[in-house]
Amino acid sequence: MSAKTVTVKIRFADLQIITRSRSVPTVYADRNAVLAAAEMLLQGACPFPKKVRPLGVTLSSLEQGDGTAEAQLELRL
């Protein structure tokens, strides 16, 4: 599984949330590439103007190892 987009969500102590994302034409295929992209996005948001609560990292535009898009799963209710 690989992803084309990495998003970082930063939540401040006053509950304000900002997000930063980066998409690439190829894919982030390993953990080190994802971590490097997330670190770059965080550095772009520094210095933080307020105290930070939890940070989140999300991967999207997922692809399977063979380069095909991941199929949407059906939600049966």
N, C-alpha and C positions, 0 to 999 in steps of 0.2 A: 504494500500500500504506500502511495506517495501523494503529495499535495502540491498544488500550484500556488496557494495563498496561505500566508501566515498572518494571524491577527493577534495583537496584544491588547488586552483590556486592562486599564489601570483605574482602580477605584480609590478615591480619596476618602479621608476620614469624615468629610462632610457629605459623603455618598455621591458626590459628583463622579461621573464616569467619562473617561476619554478612551478612544480606541485608535490604534494605528495599525495599518495593514500593508502588506507588500505582496504583489503577485508577480510571478515570473513566467516566461513563455515555456520553459522546460518544467522540471519538477524539483521539489525538495525531497530527495530520495532517502536521506538518512538523518539520524538524530542530530549529528553535528551541524548539518546544513540548517536544520530547523532552529537549533539553539543560536547559531550565528545570526540568522535573520531576526529572531526575537530580540537578541541583544542589541542589534543595530536599531531596531524600532524603539527600544527602551532608551537608548542613548539619545535618540532624536527628541525624546520627550523630556529629557533631563535639562536642567535641574528641576525636580518636582517642586511646585509652588506650595504644596501642603503635604501633610503626612499621608502616607499611602497605606491603604488596607490591602486586601488580597489582589494579586495580579493573576491574570489568566492568559493562557496562550491557546489559540484555536487554529486548527488546520482545516482548510476547505478546498473546494475544487479537487476532490479526491480522485485518484486513478489507481487502477490495479497495477500490479507489477509489469503487465504486458503493454501498458500505455493506454488501455481502454478506460472509459469513464465507469465509475462504480454505478451499478444499477440502483435505483430507488427501491427500497423495500416496501412491501405493502403492509399497512397497519390495519389489521382486522379487528373490528370492534364488536 
